[in-house]
Amino acid sequence: MIRKAFVMTLKPGYEEEYERRHNPVWPELQKVLIDHGVLSYSIYLDNHSSSLFAYVEIESEELWGQIAETETCQRWWDYMKGLMSVNQDNSPKSIELQEVVHLNK
């Protein structure tokens, strides 16, 4: 299992809408994530900075990278683009974080 964490930025004032659009996450997007080796995916919001902290556990970097190529993921990005800082392809701008500590029982 591979652990990844990254930060994205939510536009101020869209906190409630962001949460609403994720409850529930589209079933077809959930299927894409699971089919591409995502074991766990959590997103946390820092209301003070509008930063979104994401943590995922994945089976493979290759499978993780393929998610962006799916039609479902691209539709999701189009759906979310007005709420977040995004790249030209509407993917969320993100900064990958370096793991410095991990404790596991």
N, C-alpha and C positions, 0 to 999 in steps of 0.2 A: 504494500500500500504506500502511496505517495501522498504527502500532505502539502497543500499549497494555501497561501493566504495572499490576498491582494486588497487594495483600497480603490474605491471608486468615489465619485463625487455626485451627490444629489443636488439639484438646483434648490435653493432656499424656497420654502413655502409648499413644497411638493411631498412632504413627509407622509401625510395621510394618504394621498393618492398612490404613492409608491407602495405603501403597505397594502392598500386595497387591491392593487393590481397583482399582488403576490398571494392573495388569499381568496381562492387557491391559485397556485401556479397552474397554467394550462396542463391538462393531462398529457397532451401530446409532447409538450416540452419535458415533463417529468420522464416520459418514456425515452426520449432522445438522450437525456442525461444518464439514465440507468443503463440503456443499451450501449452507451459509450464509456462505461466503467466508472461512473460517479457513484461512490459508496455513501457519501454524506456531503451535504452542502448547506451551509448556514450563512446568513447575512445579518450583520448587526449595524444599527444606525447610531451615530453620535449626533444627537440633536443640536449640540452646540456648534459643530463645525460642518454639518451636513455631509460628513464622510460616511461612506458605507464600507464596512470591513467584512470581507468574505473569506470563509474558510471552507476548503473542500478536501475530501479524501478521494483519491482516484486510483484506478488500477494501472493506468498507462498514460504517459505524456502524449503518445501518438494518438490514442483514442480521444483524449481531452482536446487536442488540437483539431480533430475532425468535427467536433460539435459545431464550430463556427461555420462550417461549410454546409450545414443542413438548412433546408428551407424553413423548417420550424424555428430554428434559432434566429435566422435572419428576419422572420416575421416578428419574433419577440423583440428584437432590437428596434425594429420600426415602431412597434407599439410603445416602447419605453423611451425612445429618443428625446421626447419633449421634456422629460423629467430629470435627465442626467447630462453630464458632460460626455460627449460622444466623439468618436473619430468620424472620418468622411464616410465610412461604410456603415455608420450608425452603431457600431460596437461601442460599448462603454469604454471611455478612457480609464485605464487602470494602471496601478503601480504594484508590481509584485513585491511582496515582503520577504525578507530573509528570516528564516527560523533561527532563533538564537537559544531557545530553551524548549525542551520537550520532556514531559514526565508522563510515563505510562506505566500502569500497574501490570 
